Amino acid sequence: MKNGHETIRELLALAAAGALDDQEARRVEEHATACAECAAELERWQSLAGALRRVPTPQPSRELIARVRAQAEWKLAQEAERRRDTRVMALLLMFSWTILLTTWPLVRLMGGGVWAWLDAMPGHVWFWLAGYTLLGWLAAGAAVLLGLRERGARRTA
């Protein structure tokens, strides 16, 4: 178990750095006035702390700052682009599914009205349904390819 002297000795470096609260700092000062050994050690710590305060703070070069800033901006742009691409892909997927799910009822209504819903779908209607669905998927694929092309152009710019 530590006695009061050992506890104060552990606080001397912090006192010299000004890192103690008022009550602890007062306690260290009171002990240092009564103890010559702690007073000498506190003075050495204060001398060291003063010398450290006079050491200049290293500053990064302008080139380093510019590189780091450019890299951070590039990463932020990449993240924003990734989020945008995700939203576009989700919208294209929803569009494709909407086209797919609405095509069959629309083709059935145009091909023979409400009564045609009760009959089997004739062969030529299947051909138009497949073509219409394929067209929707091709449009979505073209949009994806255009988005990727634009993304590549932005990267090289």
C-alpha positions as CSV (number, residue, x, y, z in Angstrom):
1,M,0.0,0.0,0.0
2,K,1.3,3.4,-0.9
3,N,1.9,6.1,1.6
4,G,1.1,9.8,1.0
5,H,4.7,10.6,-0.1
6,E,4.6,7.9,-2.9
7,T,1.2,9.0,-4.1
8,I,2.4,12.6,-4.4
9,R,5.6,11.5,-6.2
10,E,3.4,9.9,-8.9
11,L,1.6,13.2,-9.4
12,L,4.7,15.4,-9.8
13,A,5.0,15.0,-13.5
14,L,1.3,15.7,-14.0
15,A,1.6,18.7,-11.7
16,A,4.5,20.1,-13.8
17,A,2.4,19.6,-17.0
18,G,-0.6,21.4,-15.4
19,A,-2.8,18.3,-15.8
20,L,-4.1,18.1,-12.2
21,D,-7.3,19.6,-10.9
22,D,-7.0,22.5,-8.4
23,Q,-7.3,20.3,-5.3
24,E,-4.6,17.8,-6.4
25,A,-2.3,20.6,-7.5
26,R,-2.7,22.3,-4.1
27,R,-1.9,19.0,-2.4
28,V,1.3,18.5,-4.5
29,E,2.4,22.1,-3.8
30,E,1.9,21.7,0.0
31,H,3.8,18.5,0.0
32,A,6.6,20.0,-2.1
33,T,7.1,22.8,0.3
34,A,7.6,20.3,3.2
35,C,9.6,17.7,1.2
36,A,12.9,18.8,-0.3
37,E,13.2,15.6,-2.4
38,C,9.8,16.1,-4.0
39,A,10.5,19.8,-4.5
40,A,13.7,19.0,-6.4
41,E,11.9,16.4,-8.5
42,L,9.0,18.8,-9.2
43,E,11.5,21.4,-10.3
44,R,13.1,18.9,-12.8
45,W,9.7,18.0,-14.2
46,Q,8.8,21.7,-14.6
47,S,12.1,22.3,-16.4
48,L,11.4,19.4,-18.7
49,A,7.8,20.5,-19.3
50,G,9.0,24.1,-20.1
51,A,11.6,22.7,-22.6
52,L,9.0,20.6,-24.3
53,R,6.7,23.6,-24.6
54,R,9.5,25.5,-26.5
55,V,10.0,22.7,-29.0
56,P,8.4,23.7,-32.2
57,T,5.4,21.8,-33.4
58,P,6.2,20.0,-36.7
59,Q,4.1,21.2,-39.6
60,P,3.2,19.1,-42.6
61,S,4.4,20.3,-45.9
62,R,2.0,21.9,-48.4
63,E,2.5,19.0,-50.8
64,L,1.5,16.5,-48.1
65,I,-1.6,18.5,-47.1
66,A,-2.6,18.8,-50.8
67,R,-2.1,15.0,-51.4
68,V,-4.1,14.1,-48.3
69,R,-6.9,16.5,-49.1
70,A,-7.1,15.2,-52.7
71,Q,-7.1,11.6,-51.5
72,A,-9.9,12.4,-49.0
73,E,-11.9,14.2,-51.7
74,W,-11.5,11.3,-54.0
75,K,-12.7,8.8,-51.4
76,L,-15.7,11.0,-50.6
77,A,-16.5,11.3,-54.3
78,Q,-16.2,7.5,-54.7
79,E,-18.5,6.9,-51.8
80,A,-21.1,9.4,-53.1
81,E,-20.8,7.8,-56.6
82,R,-21.3,4.3,-55.1
83,R,-24.4,5.5,-53.2
84,R,-25.8,7.1,-56.4
85,D,-25.1,3.9,-58.4
86,T,-26.8,1.8,-55.8
87,R,-29.9,4.1,-56.0
88,V,-29.9,4.0,-59.8
89,M,-29.6,0.2,-59.8
90,A,-32.5,-0.1,-57.3
91,L,-34.6,2.2,-59.4
92,L,-33.8,0.3,-62.6
93,L,-34.6,-3.0,-60.9
94,M,-37.9,-1.6,-59.7
95,F,-38.6,-0.3,-63.1
96,S,-37.8,-3.7,-64.7
97,W,-40.0,-5.5,-62.3
98,T,-42.8,-3.1,-62.8
99,I,-42.6,-3.5,-66.5
100,L,-42.5,-7.3,-66.1
101,L,-45.4,-7.5,-63.8
102,T,-47.7,-5.0,-65.7
103,T,-46.9,-6.4,-69.2
104,W,-49.0,-9.6,-68.9
105,P,-52.2,-7.9,-67.8
106,L,-51.8,-5.1,-70.4
107,V,-51.1,-7.5,-73.2
108,R,-54.1,-9.6,-72.2
109,L,-56.4,-6.6,-72.1
110,M,-55.2,-5.3,-75.5
111,G,-55.2,-8.8,-77.0
112,G,-58.9,-9.6,-76.3
113,G,-60.3,-7.6,-73.4
114,V,-61.4,-8.8,-70.0
115,W,-62.8,-12.1,-71.5
116,A,-59.4,-13.0,-72.8
117,W,-58.2,-13.3,-69.2
118,L,-60.2,-16.5,-68.9
119,D,-58.8,-18.1,-72.0
120,A,-55.3,-19.5,-72.5
121,M,-52.9,-16.9,-74.0
122,P,-52.6,-17.4,-77.8
123,G,-49.1,-18.0,-79.3
124,H,-48.7,-14.6,-81.0
125,V,-49.5,-12.8,-77.8
126,W,-46.7,-14.7,-76.1
127,F,-44.3,-13.5,-78.8
128,W,-45.3,-9.8,-78.2
129,L,-45.1,-10.2,-74.4
130,A,-41.6,-11.7,-74.6
131,G,-40.5,-8.9,-77.0
132,Y,-41.9,-6.2,-74.8
133,T,-40.2,-7.7,-71.7
134,L,-37.0,-8.1,-73.5
135,L,-37.2,-4.5,-74.6
136,G,-37.6,-3.4,-71.0
137,W,-34.6,-5.4,-69.9
138,L,-32.5,-4.0,-72.8
139,A,-33.4,-0.5,-71.8
140,A,-32.4,-1.2,-68.2
141,G,-29.1,-2.7,-69.4
142,A,-28.4,0.2,-71.7
143,A,-29.0,2.6,-68.8
144,V,-26.5,0.6,-66.6
145,L,-23.9,0.6,-69.4
146,L,-24.3,4.4,-69.9
147,G,-23.9,4.9,-66.1
148,L,-20.7,2.9,-66.1
149,R,-19.4,4.8,-69.1
150,E,-20.1,8.1,-67.4
151,R,-18.5,6.8,-64.2
152,G,-15.3,5.9,-66.1
153,A,-15.3,9.4,-67.8
154,R,-15.6,11.1,-64.4
155,R,-12.7,9.0,-63.0
156,T,-10.3,10.0,-65.8
157,A,-11.3,13.7,-65.6
